[in-house]
Each structure stands twice: as structure tokens, then as C-alpha cells.
Amino acid sequence: MEAKKIPEYFGTMVFNDKVMKERLPKEAYDAVRQAIDKGTQLPLSYAKIVASVMKDWAIEKGATHFTHWFQPMTGITAEKHDSFIEPFGDGEVIMKFSEKSLVKGESDASSFPSGGLRATFEARGYTAWDPTSYAFVKDGSLYIPTAFCAYSGEALDKKTPLLRSMEAFNKQALRILRLFGNTAAKKVTPTVGAEQEYFLIDKSVYEKRMDLVHCGRTLFGARPSKGQELEDHYYGAIKSRISAYMKELDEELWKLGVYAKTKHNEVAPSQHELAPVFTSTNTASDHNQLTMQLMKSVANRHGLVCLLHEKPFASVSGSGKHNNWSISTDTGENLLDPGATPNENAQFLLFLVAVIKAVDEYQDLLRISVASAGNDHRLGATEAPPAIISIYLGEELDGVLRAIEKDETYVGKEKTELKIGVSVLPTIPKDSTDRNRTSPFAFTGNKFEFRMVGSSTNIACPNFIINTIVAEELSQFADRLEKAEDFNLELHELIKETIKNHNRILFSGNNYSKEWEKEAKRRGLLNLKSTVDALVRYTDEKNVKLFEKHRVLSGSEIRSRMEILLENYSNIVHIETLTAVDMARKEITPSIVKYQTFLLNEYKLKKECGLPCSLEEKLIKNLAELSEKFAEILDKTIKDEKAYDSSWNNLKKAKYAKNTLLKDLGELRKYADEMELLTGKEFISIPTYEDILYSVKY
């Protein structure tokens, strides 16, 4: 497709604002805008008009079916497709789409995770149209983004708490803006740009690896002779086959209104990244789900497989999803932009310290928001932040905050005295310092980059938590400032106190270092290294109070999410264990035995001929010792897997998976990988790391 035509086809498969404005009667369009902008309910009379116009538009785009597209707690999206056809007359049909079909749908909720919210026999679940996220046409169906809830009204999805958190954030942020005299802004929206990392490998090697097929990651595999040491893949020239894939992916995303902006090679061999333009958190979440789906389907058309696991290969960098979070008003103001005037800086600093306080007080929730079996392998490795939460602000902002805390003179580009009152706050330059790639939560000019999010994570989860914890701090700030007799005095004291009480969360050094781990412990920061360690804190009293206060999640909804995530963790580790045992028995052991037999025959032949055979003798001995240990740990793994009881409660299963099965997998891999390094390549029955990571040749 020609570059000059991109503006013409961008969003052509989306029932967006432009389409609605052109096709809907003015009254109906205004009603939809009210629903989008103010969260009001769309009257059924207008919903009927919207449904009719939407159907006609979708049919023009080739749609024959419609589906309510939702995000259950499985971690992926779900869809059930119904055709537009309705019987009419004798053996004839008409194309029909009612307002009820648009606004609400019903699905069998018993087959989706509920975490104990409902019994299996309580089957009804309802989908409700989310007008804030535009409908679109894909693969011959009209997709209608929806929330998903139980018959009792409790959330069974990832979208609902995100929408609730955005409402809570908007309410509290507007209170703060009014205190600064801003009456123009009517809505404040958290915005996100989610950078997506992924691996692309040839489909032929993928299909020969049972672990990749079943688990999304390699359970065995010795490191290749060349990995990412030369750093020659990062930002390197894109291979023609990958370039063709990226081109088609961009085109598919652009048609669906996804703001795909940047593409490049990432650090590890076969690793790449796609970054979009910022948009509202809800839209960004839907767009990222679409992006992940299309990455996989487009890859298949190119004879490739897209891997979104956080750590598909042990010896190279894993994949994350850098969640760039900011705040925008409907008047176009970025509330995390330092600004150019003292008054703007005071407002900026208040929002800044709200984030600092939120991250410090709710470290556990942020860790929970990125918790998964896959991400545990990535966090703390040399390409991802550790499990310890901290904030990086940069030299300039660190200096400003230290000066405010101590009522000292701030010396930056200009010497500025910091005293009580808004008028003497300094100008804070944007992008005045380097980035810290090791920081979990880094300020990068006019946004925060949450770098702990895993590649496969639904970003609705970390964002509804960020929205809620910051909304809570803004609520506390507004309560205090609204009662202040002297606003400027109280504002300065509030900012000063917040910095003093929460500066332990600020760290500008190397987050990978052992020294930081010790320092973090001294500061009293949490180090929740595993998903299991983190998830048990979900239902802590302070967290339940937080979510219930802002009506983001009820106590029962929180408990259900914890149960679902614990069960998912244990199921993943259990599947990996079964897969590893299968591979060990059916692929690795036969290969080793075959090679050992070959070596023994060679040894006997040379011995009979009186030829030197020390090499064979040494290999035979080493492999015999390793294979014996491998057999022992395999027996232990089989025994431990049989002891795993699916009737245990989810916490017990998750702890057993973490403390027993994962350790077995690590030991099993250790000996298998050592044997691989000693085995002749023609005897290895599965593709090696060398084969996989360099499977795309051109």
C-alpha cells in the first residue's frame, strides 16, 4: 500500500467518531458523544438508530456476523459470533441487528474463570457495550468492545475495573484542577503508550519444540555460541522477511485505528519491538490486545511464529511491555509535563508527589499487577527491572525535590530560591537527564514508564491499579487543600511533607546491583520475588479498603482475582512439568542413549584396532555421570508431579508449584543442557537454540 494513501485507509475498519458524525442523525450522534464523554447511558431509542447504522456500515465493510468482544480473566480476549441474518418469509432472510444486540449480550460464564464468585451451574454472564472504545470490523465480523459481568453484576473481566478506575481518577483529578482555578477542563484521562516486545522464529523449528508449542517457552536448551553479546541485533538492519511481516502488521493495525508508530530490532536475536502513539488507557488496552492477536495471525501468514512469553529463551533477554503512563485533560494539557511557568510547576509537582506517594504506599499492588509465572523468569534478569519497586526521577527533579524538602536554594540551570508560595517554584526543564533502563518506574520527561509489565500481560491490569492508587492520593490531597485557609502555604507544606515521608522510594542508581537489594531492605522496601509472594497480599485490608472506596473492585471481586491468578500460576507450572517430563522421556533420553551407544561402538572399534580412544572414553564417562544425575532428577520430578493434588486450594497448589516443581524443572534443565553441549548435533532430535534464534536467515 502506498505511503500517501495511509491517511485514507487509516481507521477505515473502525466505526469511529468521524463515521458516526457522518452517518448518524445529529441527535443520535450527540447522545453517543454524551455517553462517551460523560458516561451517561445511551437511551434505547438512540441505541436502535446506532445499531441500524452500525450494521449497514459493517455490511459495507464485508461483515456477515457480529460479536461482543470481551476480556475474561483468562488473559486473552473472547468472542462469540452471530450472523446478521434473520428468517423472513418462506426460506428467505434479512440482515438485522437490534439495539438489544448492540447494548447487551449473554455468554456462558461458567466456562470462564470466576475465582469462586459463582458456581459452575450458575451459567449466565452478560456483556455490556463499552461506547468509549470504538467498534470495528475484522475477519468478516463486527467487533463490539464490551465489559463482561456475572448475573449478580460482579466483574468477570479485565475491562470493567479499568473503566471504573478511570472514572475514579477523573473525579479526583478534577478536584485538584479546580483548586488551581482550572474550570475549563471537564475530563481528565490517564493515557498510555504500551511498547510491545516479541520474538519471531521460523514456524518449522517452532513445531518441532514441544515446550514452545505447549508452554510458549523453552524448558531445555543450552546457550548458543553467539547470543546477544555483540549487541549487533539491537536497532540493526531489519531482515527482508521480518520487514515484510512488519509492513503487513502495520497495515492491518492502521486499518483498525491502532496508532502503530515505531518498529525495530530489540536486543536479543530474533527479538523485535512495536511502539504505538499515546491514547486513552481504555483504548490503549483494547489496541494492545488487538496488536498481540494480529502479531500472531500475521506471523502465521509469513511462515513465522510470534512468541509473547516473557522469557522464551533462558540465555538471552526476555520480552516486556513498557507501560508509558501519563495524564491528559480534554483541553489538551499533559498534567505530567513540568511546564514553563511557576504556577504550572506547582500543579505538576503536586501530581508528581501524588504518584510518588502512591507507588511507595502500594508497592505490593504494583508488583501484583505484573505478577505471572512467565514474568517471574524475566524480572531481575539483566534486561528487566528487579522485583523491588522504586522510582527514578533524574538528577534535575531529584534536586528540586530535595531542595523543597529542606527549604534550601535550588541550583539548576538558574539559581532559584525555594520558599513558601507558588511564585518562587523553579522552572523544571523537560528531558533534562538521561534515562535509567534498570528502574521499574521511571519518569521520562512527561510520563512514567512502568518497565516491569510482561510481554503477554493485559495492560488493563497494571493500569487500573496505577489509576486507582494515584486517585487515592489525589483524593487525600484534595481533602486537605480544600480546607486550607492559605492555599499556597498548605500546598507547599503538603508537597514538602510528601517528599520527606516517601523519598525512600526514589532511587537513581543501578537497580541490578546487589548493593541496591541491601539498601532497599534497609529502607523497608518490599522485595516480592515471586508471583506467589506477591499475590497473597492482594486481599490485605488496606488494598480492599482502597478498591472499595473508589468502587473499582469489591472485596469478593478482589478475592476472586487472587484465586484466579494463583490457580493460573500453578496450572502453568504444572503444564511445564508434564511437558518437561514428556520431552525428557521421549526426546532427550533417546538422543543421549543413541549418542552414548555410538561412542561405545567407536570406543570398542578403536580399542580393538589399538588406536587411541581417550576422547571417546572421556565423553562416555562425562555423559554417563550426567545422564545418571538426569535420570535421578527425572524420577524425582515424576514423583513430585504425581504428588501434586488438583484438589488442594489454590494457594497450596501455587506454593507447591513454586517450591517443588519449579526447582525440579531447573535441575532437570541443568543436566539436560550440559549433556546437549557434549552431544553430536546429528544426534539431537529437537532444534537447538542456535537453530531457533537464527531460524530467520534473510
N, C-alpha and C positions, 0 to 999 in steps of 0.2 A: 504494500500500500504506500502511495506517495506521501512524503512528509507534509506537503502543502495541504493534503486532504485530512490530516489528523483532526484539526478543529471541526471539520464537517462530520466526521463519524464518531468523535468522542461523545460518549454518553448516549449514542443512538439507540441502545437497547435498554435505556432506563426511562421509566415514567417519572421524569424529574419535574422540577418547578417550571421549566420552560415549556414542557409538553402540557402540563396541567393548565398553565396560563393561556396557551393557545387553544386548547380543546374544551376546557370546562366553562360553563356559564360563569359569569363574574361572581354571583352569589355563592355558587358551589366552590369556586376557587378560594374565595375569601374564607369560607368555612373550613376548608382544608388547611389554609395558612394559619388560622386560629388554633386548630388542633395541633399543628406542628410547633408554632411559636409559643403558645400559652398552655399547651397540654389539656385543652378543653376537649370534650367528647364531640365527635362528629355526629350530628343528627342523622337518623336513618334516611330521612328524605334526601339529604345530600349524598349520603353513602350510596344510595341507589343510583344517583346520577354518575358518581365517580366510578362505580362498578361497571356500568354500561360503557362509559367512555374508555376505561382501562381495558376492558375486554376487546373492544373494537381496535384499539391501538395495538394490543398484544397479538391479535389475529393478523393484523397487517405485518407484524414482525415475524410471522410464521408459527405462532404459538397455537397449539391444539389443546393444551392442558394448563391447569393452574395448580400451584402448591403453596401451602403455608410453610415457609422456610423458618425453622427454629433451631435453637441451640441447647439441646438437653445436656444433662450432666455427664454424658459420655465423652465429652471433649471434642466431638465433631458435630457437624450440623445434621439435621434430619429433614426429610421431605416425603410427603405422600401426594402423588399426582392424580388429579381428577380431570377428566376431559370436560370441555365446554358443552358437549352435545347433550341435548335433552330430547326424548321422544316427542314426535309431533305428527299426528295423523297416522296413517297406515304405513308403517315401515319407513317413515321419514324422521329426520332430526332437525333441530335448530340449534344454534350456538347461543348459550345462555350463561350468564354469570350474575348472580343476585347480590344484593347488598349484604345479606347474611353470610354468603360465601366469602365475601371480601373481609368482613369485620371479624368473623369468628369461625373457627373450625374445631373439629373433635378428633382426637387421636387416642389410640390405646396406650394409656400412660403406664399400664402395668409392666410393659416391656422395657421401660426406661428406668435408670437408677433413681430411687427416691430417698435412699438413706433412712428408711423406716418411717417416712412421712405418711405412707399409705400401705395397705396390704395388697398382695398380688391380685386378689379378687376385686379390688377397687380400681376398675379399669379406666374410668373416664379421665381424660386430660384435655384441656382446652387451649387452643392457640388464639391469640388476640392480635389483630393488625397493629403494627407499630408505624404510624404515619410519618414519624420523624426519620425513617430510613426508607428510601425510595424503592418501589417495586421495579423489577427488571425481567427481561426475557433471556433465557439461556436454554440451549438444547431443546427448543420447541415447547418450553413451558413458561408460564408467567409465574415468577417467584415473588411471593408476598412476605417480606420480613415480619416475623411475629414473635410475641412473647409466648411462653408455654407455662401453664399453671395447672394445679390439681383441681379436682371437683370442689375441694374445700377452699380454693383460692390461694394456696401456698405456691410459691415459685418452685418450678421443677427445672429451671433453665439457667443460663448464664446471662441472658439479656435483661431479665426483669430487675435483678439487683443493680445492674449498671444504670438502667433508666431511673430507678429510684434514687441512686446516688447522685445522678446529675441534677435531679430536682432539689435534693437536699443541698448540694453545693451552690446551685443558683440562688437559693433562698438566703443562705448565709453570706455569700459574696456580695449580693446586692445590699445587704445591711451595712457592710463595710464601705461600699462605694457611696452610699447616701451620707455617711459620716464625713466623707471628704467633699461633699457638695455635688456629687455626680448624680444628677436627676435624669440625664439623657439616656443612660443605659437601662434597658428594660430586661435584659437577659445576659447571664454570664455562663459561658460554656467551657468546660475542660476540653482541650483539644489534644490530639495525639498524632504522631507520625511514627509508625512501627517499622523499623528496619528488619527485614526478614532474611536470615541466613539459611542456606540449604546446600546439600550436596547433590551432584548429578553424576550418575555412573551408568555404564552400559547395561542395558536390560539383560543381556546374555549372561554376564557374570552374576548379576543380582539373583537370577533364577536358579543358579547353582549353589546359592548360600541359604541353607535352611534358616539360619539365625536372622539374616536380613529380611527374609520373607515373613517369618513369624514374629520377630521382635523389633525389627527396624534398626537393630544394631548388631555388630559382630560380637559374638561371645568368645570367639577364638581368633587368633591372628597375630603372628609375630610382626614387629615393626619392620617396614621396608628399609632397604639400604639408603634410600633417599626419601625423606619426608618433606617437612617444611623448613628445614634448617637454613637453606639458602635464601629464603624469603623471596623466591623468584616468581611465585604464583600471585602474590598479593598485588592487585592493580595491574597485573601483567596483561599482555595481548590476549584477547578472548578467542578461543579456537572457533573455527568456522561452524562446526556442528553446534557448539554451545551458543554461538551468536545467532544462528537460525532459530534455535529454541527460544532465546530471549526476545527476538523480534516478534515471533508469533505470540509469546506470552504477553508482551506489551500491548499488542493489537487487541487481543482478547480482553485484557483488563481495561483498556481505554474505552472499548465499546460499552463496557459495563460501568463506566464512570469512575473507575478506580484511578487515582492520581499517581500511577507508577512513574517515578521520576528518574531514579539513579540505578544503574546496574554495573557490577564489576566483579572481578575475581576476588575471592577472600583469601585468607592466609593459607589454609590447608590445600593440598592438591585436590582437585575436583570440587572445591567449595566456592560458592558464589553468594552474592547478596543483591537484594532488590529493596530500594527505599522509596516510599511514597511521600507526597506532599501532606502537610498537616490538614486534618479536618476534624469535625466534632468527634468526641470519643465514641459515641454510638455508631456513627457511620464508619469510623476507622476500624472498629471491631468487626462490623459486617464485611467491610472491604478486605480485612486481613483473612477472614475465613474464606472468602471467595478466592483470594490470592493463593492460599495454600491448596485449595481444591484444584484450581487451574494449573498451578505448578505441576501437580501430579498428572493431570489428564493431558496437558500439552507435552510433557516429557514422554509419555507413553507413545504419542504420535511420532516422536522423533527417535524411537527405539532406545529411550533413556528411562531411568527411574530417578525420581526426586526423593531424597531422604530428608525427612524433617525431624528425625530423632536428634536429641541434644548431643549425643556422643556416639555416633555410629562407628567410629574408629578410635581405638584406645591410644594410639601413639601420636595423633595429630589433634589440632584444635577442634573443639566441638562447635555447635551452632546455637546462637542465641537469637533474641529478638529485642533489640534495643528500643525500649518504650519511651519515646520522647514526649513528655507531658508538659502542657502549658495551659494558660488561661486566657480566654478572649471574651470581649463583650460584643454585643450585637452592633455596637458603633465602631468596631474595628480596632479597639485598643487591646494590646497584649499586656496583661497585668503583671507579667514577669519580666517585662522589658524595663531596665533600670531608668530609662527616660533621660531627659536633658535638663530638667528643672528640679529645684529642691522639693517642691510640693509633690511632683510625680515620684521622686525618690522616696519620700516618706511613705507614700502609699505602697510603692514597690517593696520597701523594707518590711512593712507590716505583713504583706503576703509572703515575703521570703521567710520571715521568722515563724510564720504560721506553719509553713512546710517543714522547717527545721524542728519545731516542737512536735509536729505530727509524726515525723519519722522517728524521733527519739522515743516518744511515748508508745508507739505502736510498731516497734521493730519486729515483734513476733508476727503481726498480721502481714507485713510486707514480705517476710520470709515465707509465710503460708501461701501468699498469693502466687509464688513461683515454685511451690513445692511439687515435685513429681519424681518418680523413680528414675526417669531419664535425666532430669536436671541435676540430680544428686551426683551423677558421674561427671558433670561439667563444672559445677560451682567449686571454686577453689583451685581449679587447674590453671595452667599458665595462660589461658586465653579468656578466662571469665573471672568475675569478682568472687571473693570468698563468701561464705555464708554469713559473715559478720556484716551487719548493716552499718554504713557510715555515709556521710555527705561530704562531697568535695565542692568547695565554692571558688577556689582560685585565690591567688595572692591579693588581688585588689579588694575583693569582697571580704576576705578574711581580715584584712587590715581595717576596713571600715567598721566591721562588727566589733573587733577588739577595741577600737577607739571609742565607739559608742558605749560599750560595756564599762570602760574605765574613765569615761568623761575626759579623754585625752585629745590632744590635737592630732588629727589625721593628716598624714603627709603622703599624698599620692602624686598625681601629676600637678595638682595645685595644693598649696598648703591651706587647709580649711579647719577652722576651729569648730569642734562639735560641742555645742551647749544645748540646753533645753530649748525646744522650739523648732518648728519645722523649717524656718527660713535659713538655718545655718547647716542643714544637711548637705553633704557633698554631691557633686556630680559623679556618677559612677559609670566609667566607660564600659561599653559593651565589648565582649570578647577581648578583655584586657589581659588574659592569662592563657596558658596552654591547657589542653585537655588532660585529664587523668584517666587513662583507659583501664586502670585497675579499680576504680571506685564504683561501688554498686549504685550510687545515687549522686550523679554529678550535675552541677549547674553549668550549662554550656551557652551562656550569653543571654538567652531569653526563654529558657526552658530547662527542665530537669530531665536527664537521661537515666532511666532506670535500666541498668545493664544486666540485671540478674534474670530477666524473663527468658524462659526457654524457647527454643525454636518452634515447638509444637503447641505451645500454650495458647489458649484462647485469651486474648488480651482483655476481654471483658473482666476477667478475674482480678488482675493487678490494678486495673483502672477503677473498678468500683470501690476497691479498698483505698486507693490513693484519694479518690474523690471524697470518700466518707471521712477519713481521718483528718484531712485538711478542712473539710466543712465543720468538723467538731471544734477545731482550734479557732476558726473564724467566728464560730458561734460564741465561744468563750470571750474572744477579743471584743466582739460587738456588745456583749452583755456589759462588759466593763467600760468601754468607751462611751456607750450611750448614756451612762450615768455620770460621766465625768463633768465636773464644774469647769475645769480648764482642759479643753481637748488636747491642745499641743503639749501641755505638761504631762498629761496622762499617757498620751501616745508615746512620748519619749521614754517615760518610765516603763511602759509596757514592753517596748522593743528592747530596752536595756535589760530588764528582768528576764525576758525570754532568752536572750543571748546568754546571760550568766547561768541560767538554770539548765540550758540544753546544749552548751558548747561541747559537751563530751562526745556528741555525735559527729562533730566536724573533724575531718582528718584529710590532710593534703598529701600524705606520703605514699609509700608503696604498700598497697593493701595485700600483696602477695607475701610479704616478708613475715618471718616467724616473730620478729620483734613487734610487729603490729598486733599479732594474735595475743601476745603477752600484755601489750599496752591496752588493748581493747578489754581484756579481762580485768585489768586494774581499774579501768574506767567504769566497769559494771555493764558493759555491752553484752548482748546475747550472742552466742555462737551456736546456732541450731544447725548442726552439720548435716542432719538427715531429715527427710520428709517426715518420718515418724516423730522425731524430736519436736518438729515444728507444729504438726497438726494437732497434737494433744492440747495445745494452747488456744485453739480456735474458740473453745467454749469457756475460756476464762471469764470471770464476772465482768471485768472492765470491757471486754470485747462484746459481750452480749448486750451490756448497757449501751455501748456506743451504737451498735446497729439498730437496736430497738428505739433509741432516742430519735434517730434520723429516719426511721421507718424504711430502712434498707433491707434488713433481714429480721425475722422474728427469731426467738430463741430456738424454736423447733426447726426452723429452716437452717440455722447455723449448725445445729447438731447433725442434721441430715447431710449437710455438705461435708462435715468432718468424717462421717461414716462412709460416704461415697468415696472420698479421696483416700481414706485408709484402705478400703476394700480394693480400689483400683491399684494402689501401690502393691498390695500383697498378690493380687492376681497377675500383675505384670512380672514380678519376680518369680512367681510360681511357673508361669509360662516359660520364662527364660530358663528355669531349672530343667523343666521337662525337655525343652529344645536342646539344651546343652548335653543332657544325658543321651538323647537320641543321636546327636551328632557324634558324641564320644563313642557310642557303641557301633554305629553304622558307617561312620566315615573316618574318624581319626584312628581308632584302634585297628581296623583292617588295613589302613595305609601303613601304619607303623609296623605291623606284623609282616606285611608284604615286603617292606624295605629291610626289616631285620632278616627275613628269610633270604633275600638277595645277598645281603652282606655275609651271612653264614656260608652260603654256597661259594661266594667269591673267596672267602677266607679258607675254606676246605680245599678249593681248587689250587690256590696259591701254595698252601701248605704241602699239598701232595707233590707239587712241582718244585718245591724247595725255594719258592720265591718269597721275598719279604712281604709280610702282611700285617705290619704294625698298625697301619691306618685303619684297616678293617677291624682289627682287634680292639682298637681304642673306641671306634664308633659303636661297635657291638656292645662293649662294656657300658659306655655312657648311655646309650639308648635303653639298655636293659635296666639300668638303675632308674632312669626317668620313667620308663614305662611301668615299672613296678610301683613307683610312687603315684603315677597317674591312675593305675588300677585301684590302688588303695583309696584315693580320694574319690574316685568314681563310685566305688562301693559305698563309701560314706554318704555321698550325695544322694544316691538311690535310697539309702536307708532313711536319710533325713527328709527326703521328699515324701516318702511313704508315711512318715510321722506327721506331716503337715495335715491338719484336720480342717476341712472346709466348714465344719460346724462351730469352730471357735468363733468368738466375737472378733470384730474387725481389727481392734487394737492388738489383740493377741496374735492374730494372723500376721499383721504388719510387722510386729516386733520379731516374730519368728523368722519371717522372710528376710528382715534386715540383719538380724544377729546370727542366723544359721545358714539359710540358703544362699545369701549373697556372699558370705565367706567361702562357702563351698565352691561357688562359681569362680571366685577369684583364685582359689587354689587349683582348681581344675584347669583353668586357663593358663596359669603359670607353667605347669608341666607340659601342657599341650603345645604352648608357644616355644618352649625350649626344645621340644622334640622336633617341631617344624623346622627350626634352624639347622638341625642335623640331618634332615631327611632330603633325599634327592627329589628334585622338583617333579620329575615324571611319576613319582610315587604318591604325591599329594593329590588327593581326589577332589578337593574344593579349591576355588580361586583364592590366591593369597592376597595380602594387602597390596603387593606390587601389581597384581593383576587387576584389582578393583580400582585402586586410586588412580591408576594410569590407563583405565579402560577406554577413555575417550581420547583417541590418538590425534585427531585433527580438528 
